[in-house]
Amino acid sequence: QVQLVESGGGLVQGGGSLRVSCAASGRTLSRYAMGWFRQAPGKEREFVAAISRSGGNTYYTDSVKGRFTISRDNAKNTVYLQMNSLKPEDTAVYYCAADSSTIIGYAGTEMDDYDYWGQGTQVTVSS
């Protein structure tokens, strides 16, 4: 079983940048495809980005393409989400998740694809 802890959230002005991190413990991160999801107040949790186990394939929801970048450092057991050109509508709690599927080169985009979740980190973008 893997434990996930997000960090790096905070308050940022619109147009600014922020990087959130997800540190894994318990098992080596390279066993898992990883994803980032977010949940805004009053809304359902939604997919943001995902990365395959080796980092060779990445996936993004349309609203963040060109602005957000997901990456991973398996040696540090950490996944990152670099967020640039932030908008007020990016305000949400951001969650990282781990998918223990053995499909090489793949990372899911649905919540049901993921087995383990972190507690979330708040990102607030002011206008």
N, C-alpha and C positions, 0 to 999 in steps of 0.2 A: 504494500500500500504506500502511496506517496502523499505527502502533506505539502500544501501549496500556501505561500504567504505573499500577498501583493504589497507593494510599497511604491512611494513616489507620487501619489496623488496630491492634489492641492488646488489652490485658487490661482487662476491665470487669466489675464486679459484676452479678449478676443483677438485673434491673429497671432497669439503667442504660441509657445511650444512647451511640451511637457513629456517626460519619459517615465512610464510606469514599468515596474519590474515585478517578476514573479519568481520567487526562490523556492526550489523544491528540496525536500528532504525525505529520507526514508528509502527511496529508491533512485537510481540514476535516471536523470531526465531523458537520456537518449532512448529509453524504452517507450517513450510516449510522444505521440503527436500532441501539439498544444494549441489551445485556442484562447482568444480574448472575447468576452461578451460584455455587454453593458446593460444597465437598467436605469432608466430615468424615472422620476417620481410619477406614479400613476400609469406607467407603461409596462409592457411585458419585457422580459429580458431578451436581448437581441444579439445576434452574431455580429462581431466586428472584424476579426481577422484570425487566421489559423496558419500553422506552419507544420510541415511534415517532420518526421523524426530526425532526419539528417539536415533539415533546413533547406533542402533543395526545391521544395514547392511551397508557395505561399498563396493564400486566398484572402480576399477582402470583400466586405460589403461595398456596394456601389458608392455610398455616401462618404466613405473615407478613402477611396482610391486616390492616389496621388498626394494624399496628406499624411496618412499613417503608414508606418513601416513596422512589421513584426520581424523579430530576429531572435536567435537563441545562441547561447554559449553553453554547449553541453558539458564542457570542462568545468564550468562554474555552476552548473545545474540551475541556470537562470534563463528565463525568457523575458524579452523586452517588447514594449510597444512604444515606439517613438511617434508622438503626435505633434504635427506642425499645422500651422494655419488654423488653429482651433476656433470653433464657432460656439456660440451659446447653446446651440442644439446638441453639442457634444457632451453637455453636462449630464453626468450619470455616475453611478457606482460601477466601476470596472472590475470584472472578475476574470481570473485566469482559470483554465480547466485543462485536465489531462485526459487523453484518450488512449487506452491501452490496446486498441486494435493493432493487429500485426500487419496490416496492409501497408506495404512499403510505398513511400512516396505520396501518401494520402493524408489529409487532415480534414476532419468533418466540419460542417458548417451548421449543424443542428445541435441543440442542447442535448438531445438523447444520444448523440455520438460520444459524449464525455462521461467519464466515470468518477472523476475527482474534481473538486472545486475548492478554490480559496474563499476567503471571507470577504474579499472586495476592498477596493480603495476608492475614495470619493474624488472625482474630478469635477471642478466647478469652473466654468468659463463665463466671465462677466462681459457684458456688452459695452 
